[in-house]
Amino acid sequence: MTTDRYTYRVTWSAEDQEYLGTCIEFPSLSWLDEDEDEAFRGIRKLVREVVADMQANDETIPPPLSEKRYSGKFQIRTTPEIHRKLAIEAAEAHVSINRWINSKLAG
């Protein structure tokens, strides 16, 4: 299995004063390094090693988020006050509440 399709991120860790490499599909894994590129290489190498170990032990390997199918639908619960506020904003913009919320989420 290829591990290059996983969702990797490198951010600065003020607490550690180093770059922190993470992989969303493996939230318990991380890699710290003074160099940003090395943090990226480190987390990718660590994920490859973990996936190889999981394969050797016949464990279920999480699929990359990039390969999951999404329906484009999700439900959210909110307060009646927020629902009213959004409905008014949508009406003022002459669009559906769904379109209004979608534009707000897209930011």
N, C-alpha and C positions, 0 to 999 in steps of 0.2 A: 504494500500500500504506500502511495506517495503521501508525504506530509506537507508538501508545499502549498496545498490548498486550504490549510487551516488559517485562522484569523490571528495574525501576530500583531503585536503593538509594542513599541518602545517609548517609554516616557521617562522623564527625569524624576528621580526620587529624592526629594529634599531631605527626607529622614536619613537616607543612606548616603547621600551625596554621590550617587552613581546613577547610571541609566538602568532602568528596569525593563527587561524583556518579558512579555507575558503572551500566553496563547489562550484565547477565550474558550476554546473547546476543552482545555485542560486547566481549569482555574487554580488547581493546587500547585502548578509548576510556575517557576519564575527564574530569571537569570539576571544577576547584577554584574555590571562592568563599568569601568571608568570611560570606556569608549562606546559610543552609540552603536556603531556598526558591529562591534564585538558582542554587545548585548543582544542584538538581533541574531547574529550567528549562533550565539550560545543557546538561546531559547529554542531555535530551530533544531540544533543538534540534540538538545535534551528531549524534545518531543519525538524526534526520530528514534532515540534510544528507548524511550518509554513505549512507543508504538511497537517496536521490535520485541520488547519484553512481553507486551500484552499479546502479540501474535503467538509467541512461543508458548504462552500459557493458555491459549485458546480463550482469551478474555474478549469481551465485546469492546470494540474500538469506536469511539464517538465519531459520527460522520462530520465532515467539515460543514460549517454553517453555509458556506458558499454553494454547497450542493443540495441543500434542503430546498424543498418546494414550499412556497408561501402562498396562501390563498388570497392575500390582500384584504382579508377581513379580520377584525378583532373587536371584541366588545369591551367596553369600559364602563365602570359605574362611577357616578359623580353625585354631587349634592344637587337638589332641585334648584338651588340658587345659581350654581354654575351652569346648569343646563339652560335655565332661563336666560342668563347673560349671553351664552353662546348663541342661542336661538335669536335673540335680539340683534346681536352683531351680524349674524348671517342674513337676517332680514334686511338690515340696513345696507348690507353689501349686495343685496339682490342675488344671493346664491343660496343653495341648500345648506343646511347645517353640516351635512357630511362634507361638502366641498369646503366650507369655511374651516372646519376642524382639520381637514387634510392640508390646507394651505398653512395653517398655524403649525402643524407638525413638521411640514417641510421647511419651515422657518426662513 
